[in-house]
């Protein structure tokens, strides 16, 4: 497993420490989770943007989906 070092201010360290304590985890684990979640969010945004820019895309209302799957 690789190691990553970060330079953060004391204020950022305090915030990360508080966040980690609330989650019952280490600061390293909290930082790792935050980074990976941000990467995932960016990937989701790219996928949504690509879909929205797709020509001739079809969208459905909640009622239409309900009828399609047989719950309405």
TASULQUI-V15200 format. One record per backbone hydrogen bond with DSSP energy under -0.5 kcal/mol. NH is the residue of the N-H (numbers start at 1). CO is the residue of the C=O. E is the energy in kcal/mol with one decimal. If there is no record, write none. Layout:
NH;CO;E / NH;CO;E
//
This chain:
8;6;-0.6 / 13;9;-2.4 / 14;10;-2.5 / 15;11;-2.2 / 16;12;-2.7 / 17;13;-2.7 / 18;14;-2.6 / 19;15;-2.5 / 20;16;-2.7 / 21;17;-2.5 / 22;18;-2.3 / 23;19;-1.5 / 24;20;-0.7 / 24;21;-0.9 / 25;20;-2.5 / 30;26;-2.4 / 31;27;-2.7 / 32;28;-2.5 / 33;29;-2.7 / 34;30;-2.5 / 35;31;-2.5 / 36;32;-2.6 / 37;33;-2.4 / 38;34;-2.1 / 39;35;-2.2 / 40;36;-2.3 / 41;37;-2.5 / 42;38;-2.4 / 43;39;-2.2 / 44;40;-2.5 / 45;41;-2.5 / 46;42;-2.3 / 47;43;-2.2 / 48;44;-2.7 / 49;45;-2.8 / 50;46;-2.4 / 51;47;-2.2 / 52;48;-2.8 / 53;49;-1.8 / 54;51;-1.2 / 57;54;-0.9 / 65;61;-2.2 / 66;62;-2.5 / 67;63;-2.4 / 68;64;-2.2 / 69;65;-2.0 / 70;67;-0.6 / 71;66;-2.7 / 72;66;-1.1
//
